[in-house]
Amino acid sequence: MPPKRRVIDVDVDDSDIIEIHSTSLTAPRPPKNPRTMPPGANSVQGSSAPRPASGVATPAFPNKFFTLSIGTNSTASLFFPDRTLATIAELRQLEIHAVMEAFQTNVPINPHYRYTMTSDTAVGSATDFSSLPVGQSTPSLSFANARLLHQFLARNSRLAEKNEKPKFVLLAPIKGVKNPKFAHLHAVRYDEVGCGFDEDNCLSLFVSELVEGERHTKVLYVERTKVEVIKEAKVPTVVEGVKAEGGS
């Protein structure tokens, strides 16, 4: 009899977009009648011990007693393209695996990049955008991208409240072009949404709205910046009873 799956935890991050489900594998209880028990099942850890899990298993635990499934909530699934959501979920999966690998190998993760969300706006035919940072930067690319989706829904209530999904115009990554330059390459009509990842897998969303009869172009994007590591200068130590260099 195969082990039963039991969802033991559901965690939704602060962006309310990406959902992480932790599933344990529990073994069936051995029968009470000893005569009907299979060989080796004299204890709970006999032949009825949990089998390795299939699917997306955490690599840090060789016995694979639980799995993590990563998906998106229903609101995001009804609005955004499946391909976009799948990319963000895959990025989150890779980050979780990296953390579990760090626990297994006892090697800490030192983030080399941080990700910041920015809102750009242009009015009329202007090509100069005014930029405002949105929230704080994060070392997690998947979280930044998911938070971008959440911000887009909050800032575009007219599109979010429509009965049908808007038309998304997907822009493929362009080698050597990153946000914000990539984010400004979207070209869409009214009621369409420009959507794409740059070569760093940073998401951007682009819309044109009418505000009091005037065109407003709004862009939300994630930008990657490199983390500068400042090495502290080594302070020479003086061992008691030993003269330091240059000492008398």
C-alpha positions as CSV (number, residue, x, y, z in Angstrom):
1,M,0.0,0.0,0.0
2,P,1.6,3.3,-1.0
3,P,2.2,6.0,1.6
4,K,-0.4,8.6,2.1
5,R,0.2,12.2,1.3
6,R,-0.7,14.7,3.9
7,V,-0.3,18.5,3.5
8,I,1.2,19.7,6.8
9,D,1.9,23.3,6.0
10,V,0.9,26.0,3.6
11,D,2.9,29.2,3.5
12,V,2.1,32.2,1.5
13,D,4.8,34.9,1.2
14,D,4.1,38.6,1.8
15,S,3.3,39.2,-1.9
16,D,0.4,36.8,-1.7
17,I,1.3,35.5,-5.1
18,I,3.6,32.4,-4.7
19,E,2.3,29.6,-2.5
20,I,4.6,26.9,-1.0
21,H,3.0,23.7,0.1
22,S,5.0,21.2,2.2
23,T,3.8,17.6,1.9
24,S,4.8,14.8,4.2
25,L,4.7,11.1,3.3
26,T,3.2,9.1,6.1
27,A,3.2,5.3,6.2
28,P,0.0,3.3,6.7
29,R,-0.4,1.9,10.1
30,P,0.4,-1.9,10.5
31,P,-2.6,-4.1,10.9
32,K,-3.6,-5.0,14.5
33,N,-3.7,-8.7,13.9
34,P,-0.2,-10.1,13.9
35,R,-1.1,-13.0,11.6
36,T,-2.0,-10.6,8.8
37,M,1.1,-8.4,9.2
38,P,3.5,-8.6,6.3
39,P,7.1,-9.8,6.9
40,G,9.3,-7.3,8.6
41,A,6.4,-5.2,9.8
42,N,6.8,-5.9,13.5
43,S,7.4,-2.2,14.1
44,V,6.3,1.0,12.5
45,Q,9.7,1.3,10.9
46,G,9.5,-2.1,9.1
47,S,8.3,-2.6,5.6
48,S,5.7,0.1,6.1
49,A,8.3,2.9,6.4
50,P,7.8,5.8,4.1
51,R,9.0,5.5,0.5
52,P,11.1,8.1,-1.3
53,A,8.9,10.9,-2.6
54,S,8.5,11.7,-6.3
55,G,8.3,15.1,-7.8
56,V,10.1,18.2,-6.5
57,A,12.0,16.8,-3.5
58,T,14.3,18.8,-1.3
59,P,17.9,17.6,-2.1
60,A,19.1,18.3,1.4
61,F,17.2,15.3,2.8
62,P,18.3,12.0,1.1
63,N,15.3,10.0,2.5
64,K,12.9,12.5,0.9
65,F,10.3,12.3,3.6
66,F,8.6,15.4,2.3
67,T,8.2,17.4,-0.9
68,L,7.7,21.1,-1.7
69,S,5.2,22.1,-4.4
70,I,5.3,25.7,-5.6
71,G,2.5,27.4,-7.3
72,T,0.5,30.6,-7.5
73,N,-2.8,31.7,-6.0
74,S,-6.0,31.7,-7.9
75,T,-6.1,35.5,-8.4
76,A,-2.7,35.5,-10.1
77,S,-3.6,32.4,-12.2
78,L,-6.7,34.0,-13.5
79,F,-5.0,37.3,-14.5
80,F,-1.4,36.7,-15.5
81,P,0.0,34.5,-18.3
82,D,0.8,30.9,-17.3
83,R,4.3,31.2,-18.8
84,T,5.1,34.2,-16.6
85,L,3.9,32.5,-13.4
86,A,5.7,29.3,-14.2
87,T,9.0,31.2,-14.6
88,I,8.6,32.9,-11.2
89,A,7.7,29.6,-9.5
90,E,10.8,28.0,-11.1
91,L,13.0,30.8,-9.8
92,R,11.5,30.3,-6.3
93,Q,12.2,26.5,-6.5
94,L,15.8,27.1,-7.4
95,E,16.2,29.5,-4.5
96,I,14.8,27.0,-2.1
97,H,17.0,24.3,-3.4
98,A,20.0,26.6,-2.9
99,V,19.1,27.2,0.7
100,M,18.6,23.5,1.4
101,E,22.0,22.7,-0.3
102,A,23.6,25.3,2.0
103,F,22.2,23.6,5.0
104,Q,23.4,20.2,3.8
105,T,27.0,21.4,2.9
106,N,27.3,23.9,5.8
107,V,28.3,26.5,3.3
108,P,26.6,29.9,3.8
109,I,24.9,31.7,0.9
110,N,26.5,35.0,0.1
111,P,24.1,36.9,-2.2
112,H,25.9,38.7,-5.0
113,Y,22.9,40.7,-6.2
114,R,19.9,42.6,-4.8
115,Y,16.6,43.3,-6.6
116,T,14.7,46.5,-6.5
117,M,11.2,47.3,-7.9
118,T,10.8,50.7,-9.6
119,S,7.7,52.5,-11.0
120,D,8.2,54.7,-14.1
121,T,5.6,57.1,-15.5
122,A,5.4,59.3,-18.6
123,V,2.5,61.6,-19.5
124,G,1.3,62.3,-23.0
125,S,3.9,62.0,-25.7
126,A,6.8,62.5,-23.3
127,T,9.7,60.1,-23.5
128,D,11.2,61.1,-20.2
129,F,10.0,58.9,-17.4
130,S,9.7,59.9,-13.7
131,S,11.0,57.1,-11.6
132,L,10.1,56.1,-8.0
133,P,11.4,53.1,-6.0
134,V,8.7,50.8,-4.7
135,G,9.5,49.1,-1.4
136,Q,12.8,47.8,-0.2
137,S,15.3,45.8,-2.2
138,T,15.6,42.0,-1.6
139,P,18.2,39.3,-2.3
140,S,15.4,37.1,-3.7
141,L,14.7,37.5,-7.4
142,S,11.5,35.3,-7.3
143,F,10.1,37.4,-4.4
144,A,10.8,40.6,-6.2
145,N,9.1,39.4,-9.3
146,A,6.1,38.1,-7.3
147,R,5.8,41.4,-5.5
148,L,5.8,43.1,-8.9
149,L,2.7,41.2,-9.8
150,H,1.0,42.1,-6.6
151,Q,1.8,45.8,-7.1
152,F,0.5,45.7,-10.6
153,L,-2.9,44.4,-9.5
154,A,-3.1,47.0,-6.8
155,R,-2.2,49.9,-9.1
156,N,-4.3,48.8,-12.1
157,S,-7.7,48.1,-10.5
158,R,-9.6,48.8,-13.8
159,L,-7.8,45.9,-15.5
160,A,-7.9,43.7,-12.4
161,E,-11.6,44.0,-12.0
162,K,-12.5,43.2,-15.6
163,N,-14.3,39.9,-16.2
164,E,-11.8,38.7,-18.7
165,K,-8.0,38.4,-18.8
166,P,-6.4,41.3,-20.6
167,K,-4.3,40.6,-23.7
168,F,-0.6,40.3,-22.7
169,V,2.0,41.1,-25.3
170,L,5.1,39.1,-24.3
171,L,8.6,40.5,-25.0
172,A,11.4,37.9,-25.2
173,P,14.7,38.6,-23.5
174,I,17.2,40.6,-25.5
175,K,20.9,39.8,-25.0
176,G,22.7,42.7,-23.4
177,V,19.5,44.7,-22.6
178,K,18.4,44.9,-19.0
179,N,15.9,46.8,-17.0
180,P,15.1,49.7,-17.1
181,K,16.1,49.9,-20.8
182,F,14.4,46.6,-21.5
183,A,11.2,47.6,-19.7
184,H,10.9,50.7,-22.0
185,L,10.9,48.6,-25.1
186,H,7.4,47.3,-24.7
187,A,4.9,48.6,-27.2
188,V,1.2,48.0,-26.5
189,R,-2.2,49.5,-27.2
190,Y,-4.9,50.5,-24.7
191,D,-6.2,47.6,-22.7
192,E,-3.1,45.6,-23.5
193,V,-0.2,44.7,-21.1
194,G,3.4,44.4,-22.0
195,C,5.1,41.7,-20.1
196,G,8.6,40.2,-20.3
197,F,11.8,39.1,-18.5
198,D,15.1,40.7,-19.3
199,E,18.3,38.6,-19.5
200,D,18.6,38.6,-15.7
201,N,15.1,37.1,-15.4
202,C,13.9,40.5,-14.0
203,L,10.2,41.0,-14.8
204,S,8.6,44.2,-16.3
205,L,5.0,45.1,-16.9
206,F,3.9,48.0,-19.2
207,V,0.5,49.6,-19.7
208,S,-1.0,52.8,-21.2
209,E,-4.0,54.4,-19.5
210,L,-6.2,57.4,-20.1
211,V,-6.3,59.8,-17.2
212,E,-8.7,62.8,-17.8
213,G,-8.3,62.3,-21.5
214,E,-4.5,62.2,-21.5
215,R,-2.3,59.2,-22.1
216,H,-0.3,57.9,-19.1
217,T,2.3,55.3,-19.7
218,K,3.1,53.2,-16.6
219,V,6.0,50.8,-16.2
220,L,6.8,48.5,-13.3
221,Y,10.0,46.6,-13.4
222,V,12.6,44.7,-11.2
223,E,16.2,45.8,-11.6
224,R,19.3,43.8,-10.5
225,T,22.2,45.6,-8.8
226,K,25.4,44.0,-7.7
227,V,26.2,43.8,-4.0
228,E,29.5,45.5,-3.1
229,V,31.5,43.5,-0.6
230,I,33.6,45.7,1.6
231,K,36.5,43.8,3.1
232,E,37.4,45.0,6.6
233,A,41.1,45.8,7.1
234,K,42.9,43.3,9.3
235,V,43.9,44.8,12.6
236,P,47.3,43.5,13.8
237,T,47.1,41.6,17.0
238,V,49.7,41.9,19.7
239,V,50.3,38.8,21.8
240,E,51.1,39.5,25.4
241,G,54.8,39.2,26.1
242,V,55.7,39.6,22.4
243,K,56.9,42.9,21.1
244,A,55.1,44.3,18.1
245,E,57.1,45.4,15.0
246,G,58.8,48.7,15.5
247,G,58.4,48.4,19.2
248,S,61.3,49.1,21.6
